[in-house]
């Protein structure tokens, strides 16, 4: 099979497409003929180097969808031939078990990080992580919605406890997780505030369901948010930006407000005014990925048209370096999807938002459609 790999850490130049033996499913696993796999910032961090051990040469790609081509021992053969999307979380129940004294079982792992991923013709996944994809949903849409969707859902609802009528602030609003979070929250009846850059991104974010959008290059978003909320602040903030804006985020929270952090793209050291923390009775929470139940709820919302992952572009596997360069440049709106076959850059994908259009074209629908 062909696979996009790196065998050392560095820039996009360490990536190459090579031929490897087809992987074999172990008991409880399936082999999937990959039809689409989407890029995440996690893929950039792994390529640059993380303080964890990963299999080398490494195949990235935590998000992938395709058709079950073979099954390992103990797997129901009814999966054969079915089109599926893969829950990227492994051992997520560790978060509950870890509270028990003496628990030493495996911690959370992520497909495509701790294991080989979907940037290849074939990929392996546990049968328990499979979710069937409806016929009217493209594999590109399913792959783009997986990790981003479950991360957004868990951060908003399981951790953040978002309720109808609450005010939500989403930072880094053009990112994959944030674009999904805006749609989920709007559908749940929240009043969504969002921070992005450029007039075009602001327009697209509004189309996703954000009621108030601040272009950080044009306005002081902190002051504008203060005015827009009647000097009250927001009830919940879902943040992936981190260090660069944490002082402003703390001031943006209302009394009793909650901050959910799921990333740190500008740095890992968030500055905190403890006086705001105790005086306003604020809560700060971490969040990552989500449970199998969260994954299924998030994907069901995609399947029924409540949310639709925006696709910035669709690129062939042979363009993996260019995909990394684009995401690293910071100008991507939504997700970049990699497909094994040939494809025209930026082609329109049925059932997807793409860089030429901010509306779903078929197969799934924008909120309210």
C-alpha positions in Angstrom: 0.0 0.0 0.0 1.0 3.7 -0.4 1.4 5.7 2.8 2.5 9.2 3.8 5.1 8.8 6.4 8.0 10.5 8.3 10.9 8.7 9.9 12.4 11.7 11.7 11.0 14.9 13.2 11.2 18.2 11.4 9.4 20.4 8.8 7.1 19.2 6.0 10.2 18.1 4.1 10.5 15.0 6.3 7.2 13.7 4.8 7.2 11.3 1.9 4.9 8.8 0.2 6.3 5.3 0.3 5.1 1.7 -0.4 4.6 -0.4 2.7 3.1 -3.9 3.3 -0.6 -4.0 3.7 -1.4 -4.0 7.5 -3.1 -7.1 8.9 -6.0 -6.8 11.4 -5.4 -8.4 14.8 -8.2 -10.0 16.7 -11.0 -7.5 17.4 -9.7 -5.2 14.6 -10.7 -4.4 11.0 -8.7 -3.2 7.9 -10.3 -0.2 6.2 -9.7 0.8 2.6 -9.3 4.5 3.3 -11.5 6.8 1.2 -10.7 10.1 3.0 -8.6 11.2 6.0 -8.4 14.8 7.4 -5.5 16.7 8.8 -5.4 18.1 12.4 -2.9 20.3 14.2 -2.0 17.1 16.1 -0.4 15.9 12.8 1.8 19.0 12.8 2.9 18.5 16.4 3.7 14.8 15.9 5.8 15.7 12.8 7.7 18.4 14.8 8.2 16.0 17.7 6.3 15.4 20.9 7.6 14.0 24.2 6.0 10.7 23.6 7.0 7.6 21.8 5.2 6.9 18.5 5.7 4.1 15.9 8.3 5.0 13.3 8.2 5.4 10.3 5.0 7.1 11.3 1.7 7.3 9.4 -0.4 10.2 10.7 -4.1 10.8 10.3 -6.5 10.4 13.3 -9.6 11.1 11.2 -10.5 8.6 8.5 -13.4 7.0 6.7 -13.7 4.3 4.2 -14.9 0.8 3.5 -14.2 -2.3 5.7 -12.1 -4.6 3.6 -11.2 -7.4 6.0 -11.8 -8.3 9.6 -9.8 -10.0 12.4 -10.7 -12.9 14.6 -13.8 -12.3 16.7 -15.2 -9.4 14.6 -18.7 -9.7 13.2 -18.4 -10.3 9.4 -21.4 -8.1 8.8 -18.9 -5.2 8.9 -17.4 -6.3 5.6 -18.1 -4.0 2.8 -19.7 -1.3 5.0 -18.6 2.3 4.8 -17.5 3.5 8.2 -16.0 6.4 10.1 -13.6 5.7 13.0 -13.7 7.1 16.5 -10.1 8.2 17.0 -10.0 7.7 20.8 -8.6 4.6 22.4 -9.1 3.7 26.1 -11.1 6.8 26.7 -12.7 5.1 29.7 -9.3 5.5 31.5 -10.5 9.0 32.6 -13.0 7.3 34.8 -10.9 4.4 35.9 -8.0 6.6 36.8 -9.9 8.0 39.7 -9.8 4.5 41.4 -6.9 3.8 43.7 -4.2 1.6 42.2 -5.4 1.7 38.6 -2.6 1.1 36.2 -4.4 0.3 33.0 -3.6 2.0 29.7 -4.3 5.7 29.5 -6.0 7.5 26.6 -4.4 7.0 23.2 -5.3 8.4 19.8 -5.3 6.6 16.5 -2.8 8.1 14.2 -0.7 9.3 17.2 0.0 6.3 19.4 -0.8 4.0 16.5 -0.5 4.2 12.7 -3.2 6.3 11.1 -5.2 7.0 8.0 -2.9 8.7 5.6 -2.6 5.5 3.6 -4.5 3.2 1.2 -5.4 1.0 4.2 -5.6 1.5 8.0 -6.4 -0.6 11.0 -9.0 0.2 13.7 -10.7 -1.6 16.5 -14.2 -2.8 15.5 -15.6 -1.1 18.6 -14.5 2.2 17.2 -16.5 1.9 14.0 -19.6 3.9 13.1 -21.6 3.2 9.9 -21.8 6.2 7.5 -25.2 6.8 5.8 -25.2 6.6 2.0 -25.9 10.3 1.6 -22.9 11.4 3.6 -19.5 11.5 1.8 -16.4 9.9 3.3 -14.8 13.4 3.1 -17.5 14.9 5.3 -17.4 12.0 7.7 -13.6 12.1 8.1 -13.6 15.8 8.6 -16.2 15.7 11.3 -14.7 13.0 13.5 -12.0 14.3 15.8 -13.1 17.9 15.4 -16.7 16.9 16.2 -16.1 14.8 19.2 -13.7 17.3 20.7 -16.2 20.1 20.2 -19.1 18.1 21.6 -17.3 16.9 24.7 -15.9 20.4 25.4 -19.2 22.1 25.0 -21.6 19.7 26.7 -19.8 17.1 28.8 -17.3 19.5 30.3 -18.7 23.0 29.7 -22.3 22.1 30.5 -23.6 24.5 27.8 -27.3 25.3 28.3 -29.9 26.9 25.9 -29.8 30.7 26.2 -26.3 30.9 27.5 -23.6 33.1 26.0 -20.7 31.2 24.5 -17.4 32.6 23.2 -15.4 30.5 20.7 -11.8 31.5 20.0 -9.8 30.5 16.9 -13.2 30.3 15.2 -11.9 29.3 11.8 -10.4 26.0 13.1 -11.8 22.6 12.6 -13.0 22.1 16.2 -14.3 25.7 16.6 -16.3 25.6 13.3 -18.1 22.4 14.6 -18.6 23.9 18.1 -20.3 27.0 16.7 -22.8 24.9 14.8 -23.5 22.5 17.7 -23.9 25.5 20.1 -26.2 27.5 17.8 -28.4 24.4 17.3 -28.5 24.0 21.1 -29.9 27.5 21.5 -26.8 29.3 22.7 -25.9 32.8 21.8 -22.6 32.4 20.1 -19.7 35.0 20.1 -16.6 34.2 18.0 -13.1 35.5 17.4 -11.5 35.1 14.0 -9.3 37.1 11.6 -10.2 38.7 8.2 -13.6 39.9 6.9 -14.0 36.7 4.8 -13.5 34.4 7.8 -15.9 36.6 9.8 -18.6 36.1 7.1 -18.1 32.4 7.1 -18.3 32.1 10.8 -21.6 34.1 10.8 -22.9 31.6 8.2 -22.1 28.8 10.7 -24.4 30.3 13.3 -22.3 32.8 15.3 -24.4 35.9 16.2 -21.5 38.1 17.1 -18.1 37.8 15.3 -15.0 39.9 16.1 -12.2 40.3 13.6 -9.2 40.5 15.9 -7.2 42.3 13.2 -9.7 45.1 13.0 -11.2 45.6 16.5 -10.3 45.2 20.2 -12.5 42.1 20.6 -12.3 42.2 24.4 -13.9 45.7 24.5 -16.4 44.9 21.8 -17.5 41.7 23.7 -17.9 43.7 26.9 -20.3 46.1 25.1 -22.1 43.3 23.2 -22.9 41.5 26.4 -24.2 44.6 28.2 -21.0 44.6 30.4 -21.9 41.1 31.7 -19.5 38.8 29.9 -20.1 35.2 28.6 -21.2 32.1 30.5 -18.8 29.8 28.7 -15.6 30.1 26.7 -14.3 27.3 24.5 -10.6 28.1 23.9 -7.8 26.6 21.8 -5.6 29.7 21.4 -4.1 29.7 24.9 -1.3 31.9 26.1 -1.7 34.9 23.9 -5.3 35.8 25.0 -5.8 34.2 28.4 -5.8 37.5 30.4 -8.5 38.8 28.1 -10.5 35.5 28.3 -10.6 35.7 32.1 -12.0 39.2 31.9 -14.5 38.1 29.3 -16.2 35.6 31.7 -19.4 36.5 33.6 -19.8 35.8 37.2 -19.9 32.0 37.5 -18.4 31.7 34.1 -16.6 28.6 32.8 -13.5 28.4 30.6 -12.9 25.1 28.8 -9.4 24.8 27.3 -8.8 22.1 24.6 -5.6 23.5 23.0 -2.7 26.0 23.2 -1.8 27.0 19.7 0.0 30.2 20.9 1.7 28.8 23.9 1.3 26.6 27.0 1.5 29.2 29.8 -1.8 30.9 30.4 -1.6 34.0 32.6 -4.2 34.1 35.3 -5.4 36.9 37.6 -6.4 34.9 40.8 -8.5 37.9 42.0 -10.8 37.5 39.1 -10.9 33.7 39.6 -12.2 33.9 43.2 -14.2 37.1 43.1 -16.2 36.1 40.1 -16.3 32.4 41.1 -14.9 31.2 37.8 -14.2 27.6 36.8 -11.4 26.5 34.5 -11.5 23.1 32.9 -9.4 21.0 30.5 -11.0 18.9 27.8 -9.7 16.6 25.1 -11.4 14.3 22.6 -14.5 12.6 24.0 -16.2 9.4 25.0 -17.7 6.9 22.6 -21.1 8.3 23.4 -19.9 11.8 22.6 -18.5 10.6 19.3 -21.7 9.1 18.2 -23.8 12.1 19.3 -21.4 14.5 17.4 -21.5 12.4 14.3 -25.2 11.9 14.4 -25.6 15.7 14.3 -23.5 15.6 11.1 -25.5 12.8 9.6 -28.9 14.6 10.2 -27.6 18.0 9.0 -27.3 19.9 12.3 -23.7 20.5 11.6 -21.4 20.3 8.5 -17.6 20.3 8.7 -16.3 23.1 6.4 -13.7 21.7 4.0 -10.9 24.1 3.1 -9.5 21.9 0.4 -9.3 18.3 -0.8 -5.8 17.1 -1.7 -4.4 13.7 -2.9 -2.1 11.7 -0.7 0.9 12.7 -2.8 0.3 16.3 -1.8 0.8 15.5 2.0 3.6 18.1 2.3 1.5 20.8 0.8 -1.3 19.9 3.1 1.0 20.3 6.1 2.3 23.6 4.8 -1.2 25.0 4.4 -2.3 24.1 7.9 1.0 25.4 9.3 0.6 28.7 7.6 -2.6 29.4 9.6 -4.9 30.3 6.8 -7.1 27.3 6.7 -10.8 27.6 7.3 -12.2 24.3 8.6 -10.4 21.1 7.5 -8.0 19.9 4.8 -9.0 16.4 3.6 -6.5 13.9 2.1 -7.8 11.3 -0.4 -5.8 8.3 -1.7 -6.7 8.8 -5.4 -6.1 11.8 -7.7 -8.2 14.9 -7.1 -8.2 18.5 -8.3 -7.1 20.9 -5.6 -10.1 22.6 -4.0 -12.6 20.4 -5.9 -16.2 20.5 -4.7 -17.1 17.6 -2.6 -20.7 16.5 -2.4 -22.1 17.0 1.1 -19.3 19.4 2.2 -18.6 23.0 2.8 -15.6 23.9 0.6 -13.5 27.0 0.2 -15.6 28.3 -2.6 -18.9 27.9 -0.8 -19.9 28.4 2.8 -23.0 26.3 2.5 -23.4 22.5 2.4 -24.2 21.4 -1.1 -25.9 18.1 -0.6 -25.9 15.2 1.8 -26.0 17.3 4.9 -27.2 20.8 5.7 -26.2 24.0 7.4 -27.9 24.8 10.8 -31.5 25.7 10.2 -31.7 24.2 6.7 
